[in-house]
Amino acid sequence: MWAAILELGARQEPFRCVYSNAVLTPERFASDHVIPWAFVAHDQPWYLLPVLLEVNAAKSHAAPHPRYIPGLAVRQAKALDS
């Protein structure tokens, strides 16, 4: 799902990592479990967000800082409307 959305973004407005603001491409992103997988134990599309590979590795099993929650909500709404 996200690779297709990022491909569209490459032709229109770039899609950016909600944590780092880096431009994401279909070749350079990871799917982040916003709330660590250990807590919800599923990979439903509404729960995964594309982020920069390095950011996802650094975040590891941590929950996002509360300052990112508004941006995460907007990102999910846009993706689900696509």
PDB file of N, CA, C and O in Angstrom:
ATOM      1  N   MET A   1       0.819  -1.188   0.000  1.00  0.00           N
ATOM      2  CA  MET A   1       0.000   0.000   0.000  1.00  0.00           C
ATOM      3  C   MET A   1       0.870   1.262   0.000  1.00  0.00           C
ATOM      4  O   MET A   1       0.674   2.154  -0.825  1.00  0.00           O
ATOM      5  N   TRP A   2       1.831   1.332   0.930  1.00  0.00           N
ATOM      6  CA  TRP A   2       2.619   2.559   1.039  1.00  0.00           C
ATOM      7  C   TRP A   2       3.518   2.791  -0.157  1.00  0.00           C
ATOM      8  O   TRP A   2       3.726   3.940  -0.547  1.00  0.00           O
ATOM      9  N   ALA A   3       4.056   1.746  -0.750  1.00  0.00           N
ATOM     10  CA  ALA A   3       4.910   1.931  -1.926  1.00  0.00           C
ATOM     11  C   ALA A   3       4.136   2.622  -3.036  1.00  0.00           C
ATOM     12  O   ALA A   3       4.678   3.497  -3.711  1.00  0.00           O
ATOM     13  N   ALA A   4       2.878   2.245  -3.239  1.00  0.00           N
ATOM     14  CA  ALA A   4       2.047   2.880  -4.271  1.00  0.00           C
ATOM     15  C   ALA A   4       1.768   4.338  -3.929  1.00  0.00           C
ATOM     16  O   ALA A   4       1.800   5.197  -4.810  1.00  0.00           O
ATOM     17  N   ILE A   5       1.498   4.623  -2.677  1.00  0.00           N
ATOM     18  CA  ILE A   5       1.241   6.006  -2.255  1.00  0.00           C
ATOM     19  C   ILE A   5       2.501   6.852  -2.421  1.00  0.00           C
ATOM     20  O   ILE A   5       2.421   7.998  -2.864  1.00  0.00           O
ATOM     21  N   LEU A   6       3.655   6.302  -2.073  1.00  0.00           N
ATOM     22  CA  LEU A   6       4.911   7.040  -2.229  1.00  0.00           C
ATOM     23  C   LEU A   6       5.233   7.264  -3.696  1.00  0.00           C
ATOM     24  O   LEU A   6       5.786   8.303  -4.056  1.00  0.00           O
ATOM     25  N   GLU A   7       4.897   6.313  -4.538  1.00  0.00           N
ATOM     26  CA  GLU A   7       5.100   6.469  -5.986  1.00  0.00           C
ATOM     27  C   GLU A   7       4.272   7.639  -6.507  1.00  0.00           C
ATOM     28  O   GLU A   7       4.768   8.444  -7.296  1.00  0.00           O
ATOM     29  N   LEU A   8       3.024   7.740  -6.078  1.00  0.00           N
ATOM     30  CA  LEU A   8       2.188   8.882  -6.465  1.00  0.00           C
ATOM     31  C   LEU A   8       2.793  10.183  -5.950  1.00  0.00           C
ATOM     32  O   LEU A   8       2.797  11.195  -6.650  1.00  0.00           O
ATOM     33  N   GLY A   9       3.299  10.150  -4.730  1.00  0.00           N
ATOM     34  CA  GLY A   9       3.907  11.336  -4.153  1.00  0.00           C
ATOM     35  C   GLY A   9       5.119  11.804  -4.918  1.00  0.00           C
ATOM     36  O   GLY A   9       5.384  13.004  -4.989  1.00  0.00           O
ATOM     37  N   ALA A  10       5.861  10.877  -5.491  1.00  0.00           N
ATOM     38  CA  ALA A  10       7.047  11.244  -6.271  1.00  0.00           C
ATOM     39  C   ALA A  10       6.656  12.050  -7.500  1.00  0.00           C
ATOM     40  O   ALA A  10       7.443  12.864  -7.983  1.00  0.00           O
ATOM     41  N   ARG A  11       5.450  11.832  -8.008  1.00  0.00           N
ATOM     42  CA  ARG A  11       4.992  12.567  -9.193  1.00  0.00           C
ATOM     43  C   ARG A  11       4.227  13.829  -8.822  1.00  0.00           C
ATOM     44  O   ARG A  11       4.041  14.707  -9.665  1.00  0.00           O
ATOM     45  N   GLN A  12       3.789  13.932  -7.594  1.00  0.00           N
ATOM     46  CA  GLN A  12       3.024  15.094  -7.153  1.00  0.00           C
ATOM     47  C   GLN A  12       3.803  15.787  -6.044  1.00  0.00           C
ATOM     48  O   GLN A  12       4.920  16.257  -6.263  1.00  0.00           O
ATOM     49  N   GLU A  13       3.224  15.849  -4.878  1.00  0.00           N
ATOM     50  CA  GLU A  13       3.906  16.450  -3.731  1.00  0.00           C
ATOM     51  C   GLU A  13       4.685  15.359  -2.994  1.00  0.00           C
ATOM     52  O   GLU A  13       4.116  14.310  -2.690  1.00  0.00           O
ATOM     53  N   PRO A  14       5.954  15.573  -2.701  1.00  0.00           N
ATOM     54  CA  PRO A  14       6.736  14.539  -2.016  1.00  0.00           C
ATOM     55  C   PRO A  14       6.110  14.154  -0.673  1.00  0.00           C
ATOM     56  O   PRO A  14       5.546  14.996   0.026  1.00  0.00           O
ATOM     57  N   PHE A  15       6.215  12.901  -0.335  1.00  0.00           N
ATOM     58  CA  PHE A  15       5.726  12.372   0.935  1.00  0.00           C
ATOM     59  C   PHE A  15       6.896  12.390   1.904  1.00  0.00           C
ATOM     60  O   PHE A  15       7.976  11.901   1.574  1.00  0.00           O
ATOM     61  N   ARG A  16       6.702  12.939   3.080  1.00  0.00           N
ATOM     62  CA  ARG A  16       7.802  13.108   4.032  1.00  0.00           C
ATOM     63  C   ARG A  16       7.612  12.253   5.277  1.00  0.00           C
ATOM     64  O   ARG A  16       6.489  11.962   5.689  1.00  0.00           O
ATOM     65  N   CYS A  17       8.721  11.863   5.856  1.00  0.00           N
ATOM     66  CA  CYS A  17       8.718  11.120   7.115  1.00  0.00           C
ATOM     67  C   CYS A  17       8.164  12.032   8.207  1.00  0.00           C
ATOM     68  O   CYS A  17       8.621  13.164   8.364  1.00  0.00           O
ATOM     69  N   VAL A  18       7.194  11.545   8.951  1.00  0.00           N
ATOM     70  CA  VAL A  18       6.567  12.357   9.989  1.00  0.00           C
ATOM     71  C   VAL A  18       7.541  12.669  11.131  1.00  0.00           C
ATOM     72  O   VAL A  18       7.361  13.658  11.842  1.00  0.00           O
ATOM     73  N   TYR A  19       8.552  11.847  11.309  1.00  0.00           N
ATOM     74  CA  TYR A  19       9.522  12.070  12.380  1.00  0.00           C
ATOM     75  C   TYR A  19      10.694  12.951  11.951  1.00  0.00           C
ATOM     76  O   TYR A  19      11.111  13.829  12.705  1.00  0.00           O
ATOM     77  N   SER A  20      11.231  12.727  10.744  1.00  0.00           N
ATOM     78  CA  SER A  20      12.448  13.428  10.322  1.00  0.00           C
ATOM     79  C   SER A  20      12.218  14.491   9.258  1.00  0.00           C
ATOM     80  O   SER A  20      13.094  15.319   9.009  1.00  0.00           O
ATOM     81  N   ASN A  21      11.062  14.474   8.638  1.00  0.00           N
ATOM     82  CA  ASN A  21      10.709  15.377   7.536  1.00  0.00           C
ATOM     83  C   ASN A  21      11.493  15.077   6.256  1.00  0.00           C
ATOM     84  O   ASN A  21      11.439  15.862   5.309  1.00  0.00           O
ATOM     85  N   ALA A  22      12.211  13.968   6.211  1.00  0.00           N
ATOM     86  CA  ALA A  22      12.936  13.568   5.001  1.00  0.00           C
ATOM     87  C   ALA A  22      11.945  13.079   3.949  1.00  0.00           C
ATOM     88  O   ALA A  22      10.922  12.481   4.281  1.00  0.00           O
ATOM     89  N   VAL A  23      12.253  13.337   2.683  1.00  0.00           N
ATOM     90  CA  VAL A  23      11.411  12.849   1.590  1.00  0.00           C
ATOM     91  C   VAL A  23      11.546  11.328   1.514  1.00  0.00           C
ATOM     92  O   VAL A  23      12.653  10.789   1.536  1.00  0.00           O
ATOM     93  N   LEU A  24      10.413  10.652   1.426  1.00  0.00           N
ATOM     94  CA  LEU A  24      10.392   9.193   1.324  1.00  0.00           C
ATOM     95  C   LEU A  24      10.184   8.778  -0.120  1.00  0.00           C
ATOM     96  O   LEU A  24       9.472   9.444  -0.872  1.00  0.00           O
ATOM     97  N   THR A  25      10.803   7.688  -0.500  1.00  0.00           N
ATOM     98  CA  THR A  25      10.632   7.130  -1.840  1.00  0.00           C
ATOM     99  C   THR A  25      10.234   5.667  -1.694  1.00  0.00           C
ATOM    100  O   THR A  25      10.431   5.075  -0.633  1.00  0.00           O
ATOM    101  N   PRO A  26       9.670   5.074  -2.759  1.00  0.00           N
ATOM    102  CA  PRO A  26       9.304   3.656  -2.671  1.00  0.00           C
ATOM    103  C   PRO A  26      10.507   2.753  -2.372  1.00  0.00           C
ATOM    104  O   PRO A  26      10.341   1.656  -1.840  1.00  0.00           O
ATOM    105  N   GLU A  27      11.706   3.209  -2.712  1.00  0.00           N
ATOM    106  CA  GLU A  27      12.911   2.415  -2.488  1.00  0.00           C
ATOM    107  C   GLU A  27      13.532   2.630  -1.106  1.00  0.00           C
ATOM    108  O   GLU A  27      14.352   1.827  -0.660  1.00  0.00           O
ATOM    109  N   ARG A  28      13.146   3.699  -0.438  1.00  0.00           N
ATOM    110  CA  ARG A  28      13.828   4.049   0.814  1.00  0.00           C
ATOM    111  C   ARG A  28      12.825   4.425   1.907  1.00  0.00           C
ATOM    112  O   ARG A  28      12.680   5.594   2.265  1.00  0.00           O
ATOM    113  N   PHE A  29      12.145   3.413   2.421  1.00  0.00           N
ATOM    114  CA  PHE A  29      11.265   3.635   3.559  1.00  0.00           C
ATOM    115  C   PHE A  29      11.093   2.320   4.314  1.00  0.00           C
ATOM    116  O   PHE A  29      11.373   1.242   3.788  1.00  0.00           O
ATOM    117  N   ALA A  30      10.635   2.431   5.536  1.00  0.00           N
ATOM    118  CA  ALA A  30      10.275   1.261   6.339  1.00  0.00           C
ATOM    119  C   ALA A  30       8.878   1.498   6.879  1.00  0.00           C
ATOM    120  O   ALA A  30       8.461   2.642   7.058  1.00  0.00           O
ATOM    121  N   SER A  31       8.163   0.433   7.134  1.00  0.00           N
ATOM    122  CA  SER A  31       6.830   0.546   7.729  1.00  0.00           C
ATOM    123  C   SER A  31       6.975   0.547   9.244  1.00  0.00           C
ATOM    124  O   SER A  31       7.443  -0.424   9.839  1.00  0.00           O
ATOM    125  N   ASP A  32       6.569   1.644   9.852  1.00  0.00           N
ATOM    126  CA  ASP A  32       6.678   1.799  11.300  1.00  0.00           C
ATOM    127  C   ASP A  32       5.388   1.358  11.973  1.00  0.00           C
ATOM    128  O   ASP A  32       4.303   1.794  11.590  1.00  0.00           O
ATOM    129  N   HIS A  33       5.505   0.496  12.974  1.00  0.00           N
ATOM    130  CA  HIS A  33       4.378   0.185  13.847  1.00  0.00           C
ATOM    131  C   HIS A  33       4.318   1.352  14.830  1.00  0.00           C
ATOM    132  O   HIS A  33       5.158   1.458  15.724  1.00  0.00           O
ATOM    133  N   VAL A  34       3.341   2.213  14.667  1.00  0.00           N
ATOM    134  CA  VAL A  34       3.281   3.431  15.476  1.00  0.00           C
ATOM    135  C   VAL A  34       3.336   3.081  16.959  1.00  0.00           C
ATOM    136  O   VAL A  34       4.173   3.602  17.696  1.00  0.00           O
ATOM    137  N   ILE A  35       2.450   2.208  17.386  1.00  0.00           N
ATOM    138  CA  ILE A  35       2.532   1.642  18.727  1.00  0.00           C
ATOM    139  C   ILE A  35       3.265   0.316  18.545  1.00  0.00           C
ATOM    140  O   ILE A  35       2.905  -0.455  17.656  1.00  0.00           O
ATOM    141  N   PRO A  36       4.265   0.031  19.343  1.00  0.00           N
ATOM    142  CA  PRO A  36       5.060  -1.172  19.119  1.00  0.00           C
ATOM    143  C   PRO A  36       4.219  -2.434  18.906  1.00  0.00           C
ATOM    144  O   PRO A  36       3.201  -2.649  19.563  1.00  0.00           O
ATOM    145  N   TRP A  37       4.682  -3.255  17.967  1.00  0.00           N
ATOM    146  CA  TRP A  37       3.980  -4.473  17.579  1.00  0.00           C
ATOM    147  C   TRP A  37       3.682  -5.358  18.791  1.00  0.00           C
ATOM    148  O   TRP A  37       2.641  -6.015  18.825  1.00  0.00           O
ATOM    149  N   ALA A  38       4.551  -5.386  19.760  1.00  0.00           N
ATOM    150  CA  ALA A  38       4.359  -6.227  20.946  1.00  0.00           C
ATOM    151  C   ALA A  38       3.070  -5.889  21.695  1.00  0.00           C
ATOM    152  O   ALA A  38       2.533  -6.734  22.411  1.00  0.00           O
ATOM    153  N   PHE A  39       2.570  -4.661  21.536  1.00  0.00           N
ATOM    154  CA  PHE A  39       1.351  -4.255  22.232  1.00  0.00           C
ATOM    155  C   PHE A  39       0.082  -4.571  21.451  1.00  0.00           C
ATOM    156  O   PHE A  39      -0.954  -4.849  22.055  1.00  0.00           O
ATOM    157  N   VAL A  40       0.140  -4.537  20.130  1.00  0.00           N
ATOM    158  CA  VAL A  40      -1.083  -4.764  19.343  1.00  0.00           C
ATOM    159  C   VAL A  40      -1.020  -6.012  18.475  1.00  0.00           C
ATOM    160  O   VAL A  40      -2.063  -6.517  18.061  1.00  0.00           O
ATOM    161  N   ALA A  41       0.155  -6.518  18.193  1.00  0.00           N
ATOM    162  CA  ALA A  41       0.376  -7.801  17.506  1.00  0.00           C
ATOM    163  C   ALA A  41      -0.381  -7.966  16.192  1.00  0.00           C
ATOM    164  O   ALA A  41      -0.982  -9.013  15.946  1.00  0.00           O
ATOM    165  N   HIS A  42      -0.354  -6.942  15.354  1.00  0.00           N
ATOM    166  CA  HIS A  42      -0.907  -7.086  14.003  1.00  0.00           C
ATOM    167  C   HIS A  42      -0.239  -6.091  13.067  1.00  0.00           C
ATOM    168  O   HIS A  42       0.467  -5.182  13.505  1.00  0.00           O
ATOM    169  N   ASP A  43      -0.472  -6.273  11.779  1.00  0.00           N
ATOM    170  CA  ASP A  43       0.105  -5.419  10.736  1.00  0.00           C
ATOM    171  C   ASP A  43      -0.986  -4.809   9.861  1.00  0.00           C
ATOM    172  O   ASP A  43      -0.824  -4.732   8.643  1.00  0.00           O
ATOM    173  N   GLN A  44      -2.077  -4.381  10.451  1.00  0.00           N
ATOM    174  CA  GLN A  44      -3.159  -3.773   9.685  1.00  0.00           C
ATOM    175  C   GLN A  44      -2.667  -2.465   9.059  1.00  0.00           C
ATOM    176  O   GLN A  44      -1.893  -1.741   9.684  1.00  0.00           O
ATOM    177  N   PRO A  45      -3.109  -2.151   7.826  1.00  0.00           N
ATOM    178  CA  PRO A  45      -2.622  -0.941   7.138  1.00  0.00           C
ATOM    179  C   PRO A  45      -2.832   0.358   7.915  1.00  0.00           C
ATOM    180  O   PRO A  45      -2.000   1.262   7.836  1.00  0.00           O
ATOM    181  N   TRP A  46      -3.923   0.464   8.661  1.00  0.00           N
ATOM    182  CA  TRP A  46      -4.189   1.710   9.388  1.00  0.00           C
ATOM    183  C   TRP A  46      -3.168   1.957  10.492  1.00  0.00           C
ATOM    184  O   TRP A  46      -3.058   3.068  11.010  1.00  0.00           O
ATOM    185  N   TYR A  47      -2.437   0.934  10.841  1.00  0.00           N
ATOM    186  CA  TYR A  47      -1.529   0.973  11.973  1.00  0.00           C
ATOM    187  C   TYR A  47      -0.070   1.186  11.569  1.00  0.00           C
ATOM    188  O   TYR A  47       0.775   1.466  12.418  1.00  0.00           O
ATOM    189  N   LEU A  48       0.222   1.056  10.287  1.00  0.00           N
ATOM    190  CA  LEU A  48       1.586   1.181   9.780  1.00  0.00           C
ATOM    191  C   LEU A  48       1.770   2.497   9.042  1.00  0.00           C
ATOM    192  O   LEU A  48       0.888   2.922   8.295  1.00  0.00           O
ATOM    193  N   LEU A  49       2.895   3.134   9.244  1.00  0.00           N
ATOM    194  CA  LEU A  49       3.212   4.376   8.545  1.00  0.00           C
ATOM    195  C   LEU A  49       4.597   4.287   7.925  1.00  0.00           C
ATOM    196  O   LEU A  49       5.502   3.685   8.503  1.00  0.00           O
ATOM    197  N   PRO A  50       4.766   4.887   6.747  1.00  0.00           N
ATOM    198  CA  PRO A  50       6.104   4.896   6.159  1.00  0.00           C
ATOM    199  C   PRO A  50       6.977   5.937   6.850  1.00  0.00           C
ATOM    200  O   PRO A  50       6.564   7.076   7.067  1.00  0.00           O
ATOM    201  N   VAL A  51       8.173   5.524   7.184  1.00  0.00           N
ATOM    202  CA  VAL A  51       9.154   6.427   7.789  1.00  0.00           C
ATOM    203  C   VAL A  51      10.516   6.129   7.174  1.00  0.00           C
ATOM    204  O   VAL A  51      10.701   5.101   6.523  1.00  0.00           O
ATOM    205  N   LEU A  52      11.443   7.013   7.380  1.00  0.00           N
ATOM    206  CA  LEU A  52      12.806   6.820   6.909  1.00  0.00           C
ATOM    207  C   LEU A  52      13.386   5.562   7.566  1.00  0.00           C
ATOM    208  O   LEU A  52      13.178   5.328   8.756  1.00  0.00           O
ATOM    209  N   LEU A  53      14.107   4.762   6.792  1.00  0.00           N
ATOM    210  CA  LEU A  53      14.676   3.509   7.308  1.00  0.00           C
ATOM    211  C   LEU A  53      15.462   3.718   8.602  1.00  0.00           C
ATOM    212  O   LEU A  53      15.284   2.986   9.576  1.00  0.00           O
ATOM    213  N   GLU A  54      16.329   4.722   8.595  1.00  0.00           N
ATOM    214  CA  GLU A  54      17.181   4.972   9.758  1.00  0.00           C
ATOM    215  C   GLU A  54      16.366   5.387  10.978  1.00  0.00           C
ATOM    216  O   GLU A  54      16.694   5.020  12.107  1.00  0.00           O
ATOM    217  N   VAL A  55      15.316   6.144  10.750  1.00  0.00           N
ATOM    218  CA  VAL A  55      14.455   6.578  11.852  1.00  0.00           C
ATOM    219  C   VAL A  55      13.743   5.377  12.462  1.00  0.00           C
ATOM    220  O   VAL A  55      13.647   5.259  13.684  1.00  0.00           O
ATOM    221  N   ASN A  56      13.246   4.491  11.611  1.00  0.00           N
ATOM    222  CA  ASN A  56      12.556   3.303  12.108  1.00  0.00           C
ATOM    223  C   ASN A  56      13.503   2.431  12.930  1.00  0.00           C
ATOM    224  O   ASN A  56      13.112   1.892  13.966  1.00  0.00           O
ATOM    225  N   ALA A  57      14.736   2.295  12.472  1.00  0.00           N
ATOM    226  CA  ALA A  57      15.713   1.496  13.214  1.00  0.00           C
ATOM    227  C   ALA A  57      16.018   2.131  14.570  1.00  0.00           C
ATOM    228  O   ALA A  57      16.152   1.425  15.569  1.00  0.00           O
ATOM    229  N   ALA A  58      16.128   3.455  14.608  1.00  0.00           N
ATOM    230  CA  ALA A  58      16.425   4.147  15.864  1.00  0.00           C
ATOM    231  C   ALA A  58      15.235   4.103  16.821  1.00  0.00           C
ATOM    232  O   ALA A  58      15.415   3.982  18.033  1.00  0.00           O
ATOM    233  N   LYS A  59      14.023   4.202  16.281  1.00  0.00           N
ATOM    234  CA  LYS A  59      12.809   4.170  17.108  1.00  0.00           C
ATOM    235  C   LYS A  59      12.633   2.795  17.732  1.00  0.00           C
ATOM    236  O   LYS A  59      12.198   2.673  18.877  1.00  0.00           O
ATOM    237  N   SER A  60      12.969   1.774  16.981  1.00  0.00           N
ATOM    238  CA  SER A  60      12.910   0.390  17.442  1.00  0.00           C
ATOM    239  C   SER A  60      11.535   0.067  18.023  1.00  0.00           C
ATOM    240  O   SER A  60      10.527   0.202  17.330  1.00  0.00           O
ATOM    241  N   HIS A  61      11.481  -0.355  19.273  1.00  0.00           N
ATOM    242  CA  HIS A  61      10.221  -0.785  19.890  1.00  0.00           C
ATOM    243  C   HIS A  61       9.591   0.301  20.758  1.00  0.00           C
ATOM    244  O   HIS A  61       8.715   0.012  21.574  1.00  0.00           O
ATOM    245  N   ALA A  62      10.022   1.526  20.591  1.00  0.00           N
ATOM    246  CA  ALA A  62       9.500   2.622  21.407  1.00  0.00           C
ATOM    247  C   ALA A  62       8.219   3.197  20.800  1.00  0.00           C
ATOM    248  O   ALA A  62       8.007   3.134  19.589  1.00  0.00           O
ATOM    249  N   ALA A  63       7.390   3.743  21.643  1.00  0.00           N
ATOM    250  CA  ALA A  63       6.217   4.488  21.177  1.00  0.00           C
ATOM    251  C   ALA A  63       6.694   5.867  20.728  1.00  0.00           C
ATOM    252  O   ALA A  63       7.719   6.353  21.207  1.00  0.00           O
ATOM    253  N   PRO A  64       5.960   6.503  19.811  1.00  0.00           N
ATOM    254  CA  PRO A  64       6.384   7.834  19.371  1.00  0.00           C
ATOM    255  C   PRO A  64       6.215   8.868  20.490  1.00  0.00           C
ATOM    256  O   PRO A  64       5.355   8.735  21.360  1.00  0.00           O
ATOM    257  N   HIS A  65       7.046   9.882  20.439  1.00  0.00           N
ATOM    258  CA  HIS A  65       6.906  10.997  21.377  1.00  0.00           C
ATOM    259  C   HIS A  65       5.548  11.656  21.127  1.00  0.00           C
ATOM    260  O   HIS A  65       5.127  11.750  19.974  1.00  0.00           O
ATOM    261  N   PRO A  66       4.855  12.111  22.163  1.00  0.00           N
ATOM    262  CA  PRO A  66       3.534  12.726  21.980  1.00  0.00           C
ATOM    263  C   PRO A  66       3.498  13.886  20.980  1.00  0.00           C
ATOM    264  O   PRO A  66       2.452  14.145  20.386  1.00  0.00           O
ATOM    265  N   ARG A  67       4.605  14.580  20.786  1.00  0.00           N
ATOM    266  CA  ARG A  67       4.596  15.706  19.843  1.00  0.00           C
ATOM    267  C   ARG A  67       4.329  15.254  18.405  1.00  0.00           C
ATOM    268  O   ARG A  67       3.934  16.067  17.569  1.00  0.00           O
ATOM    269  N   TYR A  68       4.538  13.971  18.109  1.00  0.00           N
ATOM    270  CA  TYR A  68       4.320  13.464  16.753  1.00  0.00           C
ATOM    271  C   TYR A  68       2.885  12.999  16.504  1.00  0.00           C
ATOM    272  O   TYR A  68       2.516  12.764  15.353  1.00  0.00           O
ATOM    273  N   ILE A  69       2.081  12.861  17.530  1.00  0.00           N
ATOM    274  CA  ILE A  69       0.735  12.294  17.386  1.00  0.00           C
ATOM    275  C   ILE A  69      -0.139  13.083  16.405  1.00  0.00           C
ATOM    276  O   ILE A  69      -0.777  12.460  15.556  1.00  0.00           O
ATOM    277  N   PRO A  70      -0.203  14.418  16.474  1.00  0.00           N
ATOM    278  CA  PRO A  70      -1.036  15.133  15.493  1.00  0.00           C
ATOM    279  C   PRO A  70      -0.619  14.862  14.045  1.00  0.00           C
ATOM    280  O   PRO A  70      -1.473  14.653  13.184  1.00  0.00           O
ATOM    281  N   GLY A  71       0.670  14.866  13.776  1.00  0.00           N
ATOM    282  CA  GLY A  71       1.145  14.587  12.424  1.00  0.00           C
ATOM    283  C   GLY A  71       0.842  13.167  11.984  1.00  0.00           C
ATOM    284  O   GLY A  71       0.525  12.926  10.819  1.00  0.00           O
ATOM    285  N   LEU A  72       0.938  12.228  12.913  1.00  0.00           N
ATOM    286  CA  LEU A  72       0.613  10.835  12.602  1.00  0.00           C
ATOM    287  C   LEU A  72      -0.863  10.693  12.242  1.00  0.00           C
ATOM    288  O   LEU A  72      -1.209   9.964  11.313  1.00  0.00           O
ATOM    289  N   ALA A  73      -1.722  11.379  12.967  1.00  0.00           N
ATOM    290  CA  ALA A  73      -3.160  11.309  12.691  1.00  0.00           C
ATOM    291  C   ALA A  73      -3.481  11.891  11.318  1.00  0.00           C
ATOM    292  O   ALA A  73      -4.270  11.311  10.572  1.00  0.00           O
ATOM    293  N   VAL A  74      -2.886  13.016  10.980  1.00  0.00           N
ATOM    294  CA  VAL A  74      -3.112  13.633   9.664  1.00  0.00           C
ATOM    295  C   VAL A  74      -2.611  12.708   8.565  1.00  0.00           C
ATOM    296  O   VAL A  74      -3.287  12.533   7.551  1.00  0.00           O
ATOM    297  N   ARG A  75      -1.447  12.121   8.749  1.00  0.00           N
ATOM    298  CA  ARG A  75      -0.865  11.217   7.754  1.00  0.00           C
ATOM    299  C   ARG A  75      -1.781  10.028   7.495  1.00  0.00           C
ATOM    300  O   ARG A  75      -2.008   9.659   6.342  1.00  0.00           O
ATOM    301  N   GLN A  76      -2.305   9.431   8.550  1.00  0.00           N
ATOM    302  CA  GLN A  76      -3.192   8.278   8.382  1.00  0.00           C
ATOM    303  C   GLN A  76      -4.480   8.674   7.673  1.00  0.00           C
ATOM    304  O   GLN A  76      -4.957   7.941   6.806  1.00  0.00           O
ATOM    305  N   ALA A  77      -5.040   9.803   8.023  1.00  0.00           N
ATOM    306  CA  ALA A  77      -6.278  10.253   7.377  1.00  0.00           C
ATOM    307  C   ALA A  77      -6.061  10.451   5.881  1.00  0.00           C
ATOM    308  O   ALA A  77      -6.900  10.045   5.077  1.00  0.00           O
ATOM    309  N   LYS A  78      -4.954  11.067   5.501  1.00  0.00           N
ATOM    310  CA  LYS A  78      -4.657  11.274   4.077  1.00  0.00           C
ATOM    311  C   LYS A  78      -4.494   9.944   3.351  1.00  0.00           C
ATOM    312  O   LYS A  78      -5.002   9.769   2.243  1.00  0.00           O
ATOM    313  N   ALA A  79      -3.792   9.017   3.971  1.00  0.00           N
ATOM    314  CA  ALA A  79      -3.556   7.717   3.333  1.00  0.00           C
ATOM    315  C   ALA A  79      -4.851   6.941   3.154  1.00  0.00           C
ATOM    316  O   ALA A  79      -5.068   6.327   2.110  1.00  0.00           O
ATOM    317  N   LEU A  80      -5.699   6.965   4.148  1.00  0.00           N
ATOM    318  CA  LEU A  80      -6.949   6.217   4.061  1.00  0.00           C
ATOM    319  C   LEU A  80      -7.915   6.846   3.070  1.00  0.00           C
ATOM    320  O   LEU A  80      -8.785   6.161   2.532  1.00  0.00           O
ATOM    321  N   ASP A  81      -7.770   8.142   2.824  1.00  0.00           N
ATOM    322  CA  ASP A  81      -8.609   8.822   1.827  1.00  0.00           C
ATOM    323  C   ASP A  81      -8.097   8.607   0.411  1.00  0.00           C
ATOM    324  O   ASP A  81      -8.824   8.856  -0.550  1.00  0.00           O
ATOM    325  N   SER A  82      -6.854   8.146   0.265  1.00  0.00           N
ATOM    326  CA  SER A  82      -6.251   7.978  -1.065  1.00  0.00           C
ATOM    327  C   SER A  82      -6.834   6.801  -1.805  1.00  0.00           C
ATOM    328  O   SER A  82      -6.435   6.525  -2.937  1.00  0.00           O
TER     329      SER A  82
END
